[in-house]
Amino acid sequence: METPKVIIKGRVEREEFKIPFRQCTKDMLDQIGVPYCVNSAFSDEPPDFALFFQSYPHEFPKSDLAKLRRENPFAPFFFVLGACCEGMLRTAGPLDSPFYCYAHAWHGKEAEQIRRFLTDQPSLFSLPLTVEQDEIAQWETAANFHLAGTPVLVLTHFGPFGNDSAMNQLLANEQNRLGNVPVFSGQTLPEAFSGKIVADADNSPRQKILETIQRLRRQFADNDFTVYVDSPRIDEKNDYFRAGVTQVLPKIR
């Protein structure tokens, strides 16, 4: 992209946003020479990336978000959520974006993903804006393994009743750009693979998922195997471990 522009909204002076705001601006945007404005709008053209520091639910009116979305329907919106937003997906409705993190969980990798997006490199924000939380979580895990120099076999909707769609192709494109090997339901698995396996369990009955895991474990006996499950209970996690996975992670943050 040409020189991108970033818009930042919110009460960035709050203590909980101090580190994320500094890492996104002074430590990142200023370093790469990307212009940004805080709590104002560019008058000449819409931004390429919108960063929101949200202190409480509904702080940003839906009408304002809709207007900004109309100005650039492809610009990612990224929300850094304050303490008063804890559990907001249950209490205040979904955000106008699949991309968010809580301020207390900020690790700095978020600023790096923004930097990669603004410098035309594969990043979290290269994913389609209609991506779901489980797909984001899976992408992040696969990306971390890849950046550590490990090949990754990504199995999306690997359960017996998984689905294929145009979204799968978009996700596959991003995994391919990372150098990973994406395989979706109904596609043929490679005969052999050496690296990490990251799998997204669909909503099939647990026993069917466990049987699929056991079959995959027999085929790929020497690989670390991470599986994403909606909201696994302790007994469910134990079942997955017994079936052969090495890590069980929840899909929903």
SVG drawing of the C-alpha trace seen along z (x, -y; Angstrom):
<svg xmlns="http://www.w3.org/2000/svg" viewBox="-26 -18 40 63">
<polyline fill="none" stroke="black" stroke-width="0.4" points="0.0,0.0 1.0,-3.6 2.0,-5.5 -0.8,-4.2 -2.7,-6.3 -3.8,-5.3 -6.6,-6.8 -6.5,-6.3 -9.6,-6.8 -10.2,-6.6 -9.0,-7.8 -5.3,-7.0 -4.2,-8.9 -5.7,-6.2 -3.1,-4.2 -4.3,-0.9 -3.6,-2.0 -0.2,-3.7 2.0,-0.8 -0.1,0.3 -0.4,-3.3 3.3,-4.0 4.3,-0.7 1.9,-1.4 2.9,-5.0 6.4,-6.0 7.8,-2.5 6.2,-1.5 4.4,-4.0 6.9,-6.8 9.7,-4.3 8.3,-3.2 7.1,-6.7 3.4,-6.0 1.3,-9.1 -1.5,-8.9 -3.9,-11.1 -5.5,-10.8 -9.2,-11.5 -9.6,-13.4 -10.2,-12.4 -8.1,-12.8 -9.7,-15.4 -8.3,-14.2 -8.9,-10.5 -10.0,-7.7 -7.5,-5.7 -6.1,-2.3 -6.1,-1.1 -8.3,-2.2 -7.0,-1.6 -9.5,-2.0 -8.7,-2.2 -12.0,-1.4 -12.6,-2.1 -16.1,-0.8 -18.8,0.9 -20.5,-1.3 -18.0,-4.1 -17.9,-4.4 -21.4,-4.9 -22.3,-2.3 -23.2,-5.2 -19.6,-6.5 -18.2,-3.1 -20.5,-2.5 -19.5,-5.8 -15.8,-5.0 -16.5,-1.5 -18.3,-3.1 -15.3,-5.3 -13.0,-2.3 -14.7,1.0 -11.4,2.9 -9.6,1.1 -9.1,3.4 -10.5,2.1 -8.5,3.2 -9.8,2.7 -7.7,2.6 -10.3,3.2 -10.0,1.7 -11.0,3.3 -14.6,2.2 -15.0,4.2 -14.2,7.6 -16.8,10.0 -18.3,7.4 -19.0,10.0 -21.6,11.4 -22.9,8.1 -22.6,5.5 -23.0,7.3 -20.2,8.1 -17.6,5.6 -17.6,4.2 -14.5,6.2 -13.1,9.7 -9.7,8.1 -9.3,7.2 -7.3,7.8 -7.7,6.8 -5.3,4.2 -4.1,6.4 -3.2,9.1 -1.2,6.9 2.2,8.5 3.6,6.2 3.0,8.8 -0.1,6.9 1.9,3.8 4.2,6.0 1.2,7.4 0.0,3.9 3.5,3.0 3.5,6.0 0.1,5.1 1.2,1.5 4.4,2.6 2.6,5.1 3.7,8.2 1.5,11.2 -0.2,10.4 -3.2,11.1 -4.9,8.2 -4.5,9.7 -7.3,12.1 -10.8,11.4 -12.8,9.0 -15.5,11.7 -13.1,14.2 -14.2,15.9 -12.5,15.9 -11.5,19.6 -9.9,19.0 -8.0,16.0 -6.7,18.1 -5.7,20.9 -3.9,18.4 -2.0,16.9 -0.8,20.2 0.3,21.4 2.0,18.0 3.9,18.3 5.1,21.8 6.1,20.6 8.1,17.6 10.0,20.0 11.1,21.8 8.8,24.8 6.7,26.1 3.0,26.1 0.2,28.4 -3.1,26.4 -6.2,28.5 -9.4,26.4 -12.8,27.9 -11.1,31.3 -14.1,33.1 -16.2,35.6 -18.9,32.9 -16.6,30.0 -17.5,27.5 -15.8,26.0 -16.6,22.5 -15.1,19.5 -13.9,18.4 -11.7,21.5 -10.0,20.5 -9.2,17.0 -7.8,18.5 -5.8,21.0 -4.3,18.2 -3.0,16.5 -1.6,19.7 0.1,20.4 1.7,16.9 3.1,17.8 4.6,20.9 2.2,23.3 0.3,26.2 -3.5,25.7 -5.8,28.7 -9.6,28.3 -12.3,30.8 -12.7,33.1 -9.1,32.5 -6.4,35.1 -3.9,35.1 -0.2,35.3 1.2,38.9 4.0,37.6 4.7,34.4 7.4,33.2 6.5,30.2 3.6,28.9 -0.1,29.7 -2.7,27.1 -6.3,28.3 -9.7,26.6 -12.3,29.0 -15.7,28.3 -19.0,28.8 -19.3,32.5 -20.0,34.9 -17.0,35.2 -16.6,38.9 -16.4,38.3 -13.7,35.7 -11.8,38.0 -11.9,40.8 -10.6,38.3 -7.8,37.2 -6.8,40.8 -6.7,41.5 -4.5,38.4 -2.2,39.3 -1.6,42.7 -0.8,41.1 1.4,38.3 2.8,40.1 5.8,37.8 4.3,34.3 3.2,32.0 -0.6,31.6 -2.5,28.5 -6.3,28.7 -8.8,25.8 -12.1,26.6 -15.0,24.2 -14.9,24.1 -13.4,27.3 -14.1,28.5 -11.4,30.3 -12.9,33.8 -13.1,32.9 -9.5,31.7 -8.4,34.9 -10.2,36.9 -8.4,35.0 -5.0,35.6 -5.7,39.3 -6.6,39.3 -3.1,38.0 -3.0,34.2 -0.2,32.3 -2.1,29.0 -5.8,28.1 -6.8,24.4 -10.2,22.7 -11.5,21.1 -13.2,18.2 -11.2,15.7"/>
</svg>
